[in-house]
């Protein structure tokens, strides 16, 4: 059989009409006998027929597609986050379309416009670059549901947030309990809302004991963490809170290459609890946030919004916890 298999080919092999095939393959074949339904499905399988996507959309008036905008696909955090979205989307029979924005406002707006043109049913926005202008002029007029993530300052819409202030507080409390007083916090110069919350939570705990953490500005990548090792070494601190795990892992490598032992000379604590943290040496102490669950909940919220567009906005706040491994230790007087 030359060319692409069509619905007419399936109908001819099954000995039924095109309409019958269409109804059975679209889950509306209850009025046909089990034998007819089986014959159509067997013909589809034998021919390798895949229903025309655009034609199905015209019938159902739904693409069953959700856009997912993330700032950095190379970041292990977003790998777990997307996995959670995919798991939940599959349950609800939606297909996620993943797009990396590189924290670029113009690119993000272009992607949102494309998703609107392609009639995506909804969008998960895990980026700080999205603006109220994009929301008001592209999503709202076209009645496209959206979910906001904790990096973004926008307040209008469903949200999935993490208790970031508590995460920063837990990191500080852990270091204080281990006897650390001279500490540094590594964070980016342009801190998003969630990063700012981690910072304030951390600093607030140290202010209670009359100490002020030093700040080391660094991008949130392993390479930047590695490059910051020399700065950390010169500060003479006994512990460092890296604002994410990738930065912390890079820092530990940089300190090791500079002959500074972790945690014997400098304790390091990260944030996120990405999978790699449990496989580096020493294993990384970190603040766990439920990354996979965040993806699951974001997808669930979005699908609920698609089905109930007029329901009140929802905001979920997910918890964090301390995971103690090998990269932090008690500061001895002789340290």
C-alpha positions in Angstrom: 0.0 0.0 0.0 1.7 3.3 -1.2 1.5 6.5 0.8 0.3 7.2 4.3 -2.4 4.9 5.7 -5.8 6.7 5.8 -9.0 6.1 7.6 -10.5 4.9 4.3 -7.9 2.1 4.2 -9.0 1.0 7.7 -12.7 1.1 6.7 -12.0 -0.9 3.5 -10.1 -3.7 5.4 -12.7 -3.8 8.2 -15.6 -3.7 5.8 -17.4 -0.8 7.4 -17.9 2.9 6.7 -15.5 5.7 7.4 -18.0 7.2 9.9 -18.0 3.9 11.8 -14.3 3.8 12.0 -14.1 7.4 13.1 -16.7 6.9 15.9 -15.1 3.7 17.2 -11.5 5.1 17.2 -12.8 8.2 19.0 -14.3 6.2 21.8 -17.9 6.7 20.6 -18.6 3.2 19.2 -20.9 1.9 21.9 -23.7 1.4 19.5 -21.7 -1.0 17.4 -21.3 -4.7 18.2 -18.2 -5.9 20.0 -17.3 -7.8 16.8 -17.4 -4.7 14.7 -15.4 -2.7 17.2 -12.8 -5.5 17.3 -12.6 -5.7 13.6 -12.0 -2.0 13.2 -9.3 -2.0 15.9 -7.6 -5.0 14.4 -7.5 -3.3 11.0 -6.1 -0.2 12.6 -3.3 -2.2 14.3 -2.5 -4.3 11.2 -2.2 -1.2 9.0 -0.4 0.9 11.6 -3.0 3.7 11.2 -2.6 6.8 13.3 -5.7 9.1 13.4 -5.2 12.5 11.8 -4.4 14.9 14.7 -5.9 18.0 13.2 -9.1 16.2 12.1 -9.5 14.9 15.7 -9.1 18.4 17.0 -11.8 19.7 14.8 -14.2 17.0 16.1 -13.2 17.3 19.8 -12.5 21.1 19.8 -9.5 20.3 22.0 -5.8 19.7 21.2 -5.3 18.1 24.7 -2.0 19.8 24.8 -0.4 21.8 27.6 2.5 24.1 27.1 5.3 24.1 29.7 7.7 27.0 29.9 10.9 26.5 31.8 14.0 28.7 32.0 16.7 26.1 31.8 16.4 22.5 30.6 20.0 21.7 31.6 19.1 22.3 35.3 18.4 19.0 37.1 15.6 20.6 39.1 13.5 21.0 35.9 14.2 17.5 34.8 12.3 16.2 37.9 9.7 18.9 37.6 8.9 18.0 34.0 8.8 14.3 34.9 6.0 15.1 37.4 4.1 17.1 34.8 4.3 14.3 32.3 3.1 11.7 34.8 0.0 13.6 35.7 -0.7 14.8 32.2 -0.7 11.2 30.9 -3.3 10.2 33.5 -5.5 13.1 32.3 -4.7 12.2 28.6 -2.9 15.5 27.9 0.4 15.9 26.0 2.9 18.4 27.5 4.9 20.5 25.1 8.2 21.6 26.8 9.8 24.9 25.8 13.0 26.4 27.2 12.9 30.2 27.5 16.4 31.0 28.7 15.0 33.6 31.0 14.3 35.7 28.0 11.2 37.8 28.2 10.9 38.3 24.4 11.4 34.6 23.7 8.8 33.7 26.4 6.2 36.0 24.8 6.9 34.4 21.4 6.4 30.9 22.8 3.2 31.9 24.5 1.9 33.4 21.3 2.8 30.2 19.4 1.0 28.1 22.0 -2.1 30.3 21.7 -2.0 30.0 17.9 -1.7 26.2 18.2 -4.7 26.2 20.5 -2.9 24.7 23.6 -5.5 24.0 26.3 -3.3 25.6 29.0 0.2 26.6 30.0 2.4 25.9 33.0 4.7 28.9 33.5 7.8 28.0 35.5 9.8 31.2 34.8 10.3 34.6 36.2 10.4 36.3 32.8 6.7 36.2 32.1 5.1 39.6 32.4 1.6 40.8 33.3 1.5 42.3 29.7 1.8 38.8 28.2 -0.8 37.4 30.6 -3.3 40.2 30.0 -2.8 40.6 26.2 -2.3 37.0 25.1 -3.6 34.5 27.7 -6.6 36.1 29.2 -8.3 37.4 26.0 -7.9 33.9 24.5 -9.2 32.3 27.6 -6.1 30.1 28.0 -5.7 28.7 31.6 -2.3 29.0 33.1 -0.4 28.0 36.2 2.2 30.2 37.8 5.3 28.9 39.6 7.0 30.3 42.7 9.7 32.1 40.7 7.1 34.6 39.5 5.9 37.8 41.2 2.5 37.8 39.4 -0.4 37.1 41.7 -3.3 36.7 39.3 -3.8 33.0 38.6 -3.5 29.5 40.0 -0.1 29.0 41.7 2.2 26.3 43.0 4.5 27.6 45.7 7.2 26.3 48.0 7.8 27.5 51.5 11.1 29.0 50.5 11.5 31.2 53.6 11.3 28.1 55.7 13.8 26.4 53.5 16.3 29.2 54.1 15.6 29.1 57.8 16.2 25.4 58.0 19.5 25.7 56.3 20.6 28.4 58.7 19.3 26.6 61.7 21.3 23.5 60.7 24.6 25.4 60.4 24.0 27.3 63.6 23.4 24.1 65.5 26.7 22.8 64.2 28.5 25.8 65.6 29.0 27.8 62.5 29.0 31.6 62.9 31.1 32.9 60.0 29.2 31.8 57.0 28.5 32.8 53.4 25.5 32.5 51.1 25.9 32.1 47.4 23.2 33.5 45.2 22.6 35.2 41.8 22.8 39.0 41.4 19.3 39.0 39.8 17.5 36.9 42.4 13.9 35.7 41.6 11.2 35.9 44.2 11.7 32.4 45.5 15.5 32.9 45.8 14.9 36.1 47.7 12.7 34.2 50.1 15.4 31.6 50.7 17.9 34.4 51.4 15.7 36.3 53.8 14.9 33.1 55.7 18.6 32.2 56.0 19.7 35.7 57.1 16.9 36.1 59.6 18.1 33.1 61.6 21.7 34.4 61.8 20.5 37.9 62.7 18.9 36.4 65.8 22.4 35.4 67.0 23.9 38.7 66.0 25.7 37.5 62.8 25.4 38.7 59.3 26.2 36.2 56.5 28.6 37.3 53.7 27.1 37.2 50.2 28.9 35.7 47.2 27.2 36.5 43.9 27.2 33.7 41.4 25.1 32.2 38.7 23.2 29.1 39.6 25.3 26.6 37.6 28.0 24.1 38.5 30.5 26.0 36.5 29.7 29.3 38.4 29.9 27.4 41.7 33.3 26.0 40.8 34.5 29.5 39.8 33.4 31.0 43.1 35.5 28.6 45.2 38.5 30.9 45.3 36.3 33.8 46.6 34.8 31.5 49.3 38.3 30.4 50.3 39.5 33.9 50.7 36.5 34.9 52.9 37.6 32.5 55.6 34.1 31.3 56.4 33.5 27.9 58.0 30.3 27.1 56.0 28.5 28.1 52.8 24.8 28.0 51.9 24.5 27.6 48.1 21.1 28.7 46.9 20.8 25.6 44.7 22.4 22.2 44.5 24.1 22.6 41.2 26.0 25.6 42.5 26.8 23.7 45.7 28.2 20.7 43.7 30.4 23.0 41.6 31.6 24.8 44.7 32.6 21.5 46.4 34.6 20.5 43.3 36.3 23.9 43.2 37.2 23.7 46.9 38.6 20.2 46.5 40.8 21.4 43.6 42.0 24.3 45.8 43.0 21.7 48.5 40.1 22.8 50.8 38.4 19.9 52.5 34.6 19.6 52.7 33.3 19.4 55.3 36.5 19.3 57.5 37.4 22.9 56.6 34.3 24.3 55.0 30.8 22.9 55.3 28.5 23.2 52.3 24.7 23.0 52.2 22.6 23.2 49.0 19.0 23.6 48.1 16.6 21.5 46.0 17.7 17.9 46.7 18.4 17.0 43.1 19.3 13.3 42.5 23.0 14.0 41.8 23.5 15.4 45.3 23.3 11.9 46.8 26.1 10.6 44.4 28.8 13.2 44.8 31.6 12.9 47.3 30.9 14.0 50.0 27.2 13.5 49.6 25.5 16.8 49.7 23.5 18.1 52.7 20.6 20.0 51.2 17.1 21.4 51.6 14.6 19.0 50.0 11.7 20.5 48.1 9.2 18.1 46.5 10.2 18.8 42.9 8.4 15.9 41.2 5.3 16.5 43.3 5.4 20.1 42.2 5.1 19.0 38.6 2.3 16.6 39.4 0.3 19.3 41.3 0.9 21.9 38.6 -0.4 19.6 35.9 -3.4 18.7 38.1 -4.2 22.3 38.9 -4.1 23.2 35.2 -6.3 20.3 34.1 -8.8 21.2 36.8 -8.8 24.8 35.5 -9.3 23.7 31.9 -12.4 21.8 33.0 -13.6 24.5 35.4 -12.5 27.8 34.0 -14.7 29.9 36.4 -13.7 28.3 39.6 -11.9 30.5 42.2 -8.1 30.6 41.8 -6.1 28.1 43.9 -2.7 28.4 45.5 -0.8 25.4 46.8 2.1 25.8 49.3 4.3 22.7 49.4 6.6 21.9 52.4 10.4 21.7 52.5 12.7 19.6 54.8 16.3 19.3 55.8 18.3 16.3 54.4 21.5 15.8 56.3 24.3 14.0 54.5 28.1 14.3 54.5 29.0 17.8 53.3 28.3 19.5 56.7 29.8 18.8 60.1 30.2 20.4 63.5 32.7 23.2 63.7 35.3 22.4 66.3 37.1 25.1 68.2 40.3 24.0 66.6 38.8 24.5 63.1 
